[in-house]
Amino acid sequence: MRRRLRRLEPAAIAGVMSRDVNLFRKFWKATTFSSIVEPTIYLVAFGFGFGALISEVGGIDYVQYVGTGVVASAALFSSVFPGMFNTFVRREFQRTYDAMLAAPVDVEELVTAEVLWISTRAGVYCMAPLVVAILFGLDPSPATVLVPLVGFTTGFGFASFGVLISAIAKSIDNFNYVTSAVITPLFLVSGTFFPVSELPRGVEIVAQVNPLYHTVQLVRDAVLGGLGAPDLGHAAALAGFAVVMWRLAIWRQGKRLID
């Protein structure tokens, strides 16, 4: 067999992604609905529910505080669940990946293409809560144009995490453990609805390791015009998480698909 000149062939990645795009054309309404409506409901429920009791948090109007924070949950939910469920179904039930690997596509390109497509959608979907918040008075700064990039990076990390979990899980029912024990706590202690500084000291330190915490801080600073030196650290942490999860996902999927 001819040796591959590069580990990631653009043509192979584009081929896998083109299949994803074609599938998306058939199911985009249901996918978009679930990815946009859920975080929007959180915004309306918490922003206007608790907002009636809490006017400001840290000098920020509570609706704006939640509106910028829920962007992280939109990126999370629109990436981690497709990463887990879609990957598992295509590998175990549809045998789609077996067919793809028979073509000039390797596991690294396969996983990378899947994650790139999911994270691209996450970068778009994460804007929905901001649009709602703008309709209710949020005045975004010019740096808001960076939010899709933050959503993409977040989506890349959590899509990779989902792909990793799908390769570890022995059955699709095992995803319930991950959802309850990992995803929900990450969502709740990300700084979306309240400052993590209000948590007990030990829990606060753990919360600051949460990738979603860094997403929330980046989005909030970008939208509200407060970008500064600390955001370089947030960006580095988010990018580091994405790279580590991506490599682990490739490694573990390779074990399931080849070994």
N, C-alpha and C positions, 0 to 999 in steps of 0.2 A: 504493500500500500504506500502511496506517495506520502512522504512526511509533510505535515502541515508547516507552512512557513511562519505562521503567526498563531498564537493561542486563541485569539479572538478574531475570527474572520467576519468583517462587516456584512458580507453577503449571506453568511449563515445566520447571523443575528437578524438581519432584515427579513430573511425567509420565515423564521419562526414568528417574528412580530407581525408579518403580513397575515399569517393565519389568525393571530389574535385579533387583528383589526377586522378581518372578515367576520369572525364570530361576534365581535362587539356590535357590528352593524345589525345583527339579528336580535340582540338582547339589550341594546343600549338603553331602552326606556326603563326597564326594570332595574338594571344596574345603576343607572343614574339616579333614579327615584330613591332607592334605598341608601345610596351614598350621600345624597344631599339632604333628604328629609330628616333623617335621624339627628345629625348634628344641629340642624335648624330647630328641631323640637327642643333640644337641650338649651339652645340659646333663648328661645321664647319662654320656656318653662322657668329656667333659673334666672335669666336676665330680668324678666318682668315679674316673676314670682318673688324671688328673694330681693329683686330690685325695689319692690315696694317697701321692704323692710330695711334694706341697706342701700343708701344712696351712693356712697363712694367707697372705694377700697384703694388705699395708698394714693389718694388724691385723684383717682380715676373714676369716672362715672361707672357704676356697676354694670350697666348694659354694655358699655364699651369694653369693660374688663372681661366680661364673659364672651363677648363677641370676638375679641382677639384671641381668647384662650381656646374657644371651641374649634378654631382652625386646626389645632393639633389633633383633636379627636376625629375630625373629618379625614385628615390624612391617615390617621391610625386605622380607622374602621374600613376605609376604602382600599387599604393595602394589605393588612395582616390577614384578613379573612379570605380574600382571593388567593393570597399566597398559600394559605393552608388548604382550603377546600378544593380550589381548582386544580392545584398541583396533585393532590392526593387522588382525585377522581380521574384525572388524565393518565396518571401512572398506573393505578391499581385496577380501575374498571374499564376505561376506554382504551388503554394500552397505546395512547397517542404517542407517548415518548419513545416507546420501542420502535414505532414506525419512523419517527424523526431521526433516531440514532442510526437507523439503517441508511440514511442519506448522509452526505458529507457534513454532519453536524455533531459536535461532541457535547458532553455534559456541561462544560463550562459555558459554551455558547448558548445552549438551551436554557440554562438557569438565568444567565445574564439577560437574554431576550425577554423571558417571562417577567423578570423583575423590572426591567426597563419599561415595559408596557404598563405594568401595574402602577409603577411610581409616576409615570407620565399622567395617568388618569388621576392619581392622588393629588398631583400638583394643580390640576384643574378643579377638582371637586372641593378642595379645601378653601376655595374662594367663596363658596356659597354662603357660609355664615357671615363673612365680611360684607357681602352684598346686602344681606338682611340687616346687619348692624348699620350700614350706611343709610338704608332706608329709614332707620329709626334715629338718625342724627349723628352717626359717627362721621367725623371729618378726617379722612385718612391723609397721611403725609405722602410726599412723592416717593418715599422709600417703600411704599406698599407694593410697588412693582416687583420687589424681591420676594414677596410672599409665595408665589408659585414655585420659586426655586427652593425655598425652605420646605414647602410641602413635598416637592419632588424628592429632596434628600431624605426627609422623614419617611416618605413612602418607600424609598429604595431600601432603607434599613429595615423597616417592618415587613415589607414584602419578602425580603431575604429571610427574616426571622420566621415568617410563616412557611416559606419553602423548607427551611431547616426543620421546623416542627413536623411538617408533613412527611419528611423523610425519617423522622424518629418514631412517630406514632405507629403503632401496630394496627390500629383501627380508627375509623373516622370518629368514633365515640370518644376517643382519648382527647379530642380537641376541647371537650367540655372542661377538662382539668386545666388546660392552658388558659382558656377564656376566663374561668373563675379565679384562678390562683395567680395569673400573671397579667393578662390584658386589662381586666377591670381595675386592679390596684394601681397599675401604671396610669390609667386614665384618671383615677380619682385623686392621685397625689402628684399631679403634674403642674399645679398652679393655675388650673383653668378656672375653678370656681372660688378659690380662696388662696391667699399667699402661703407658700410652704413654710415660711418663717413662723407661722402660727402653730406649726406642728411641734411636738416634743423634739428636743435636740437630736436625739438619735435617729428618729424618723425623718427629721428635716435633712440630715446628712444623706440618708438613703434616697430621699426624694430627689435630691440634687444630682444624683447619678442617673436618674430616670431620663432617657432620651427625650421623652415628651416634654419634660421640664425645659429643656434647652430649646425645643421647638416653640413652646409658649413664649419664652423670653425673647427669642428672636422676632417672632411675629408681632408681639406686643410693642417692642421697641421700634420695629420698622413702621408699623401702622401709626403709632402715636408720636413718631418723630424723635425717639430717644436713643437711636443707635449710637453705640460708643465702643470703647476698647473691650469691655467685658463680653460683648457680643462675638468678638473673635474667638473667645474661649468656647462660647456656646456653639458656634459654627464648627469649630474643630472637634468638639465632643460628638456632635451629630454626624459629621462626616466619618469620624473614626468608628462609630457604631455601625454605620452603613457598610463600610469596607469589611469590618470583622464579620458581620452577619452574612455578607455576600460570599466571602471565602468559605465560611463554615457551611453555608447552604450548598455550595458547589461540591465541597468535600463529601458531605453526607448523602446528597443525591447521587453522587457517583457510586457510593457504596451500595445504594439500593438498586440503581439501574444497571450497573455493570458487574459488581462483585456478586 
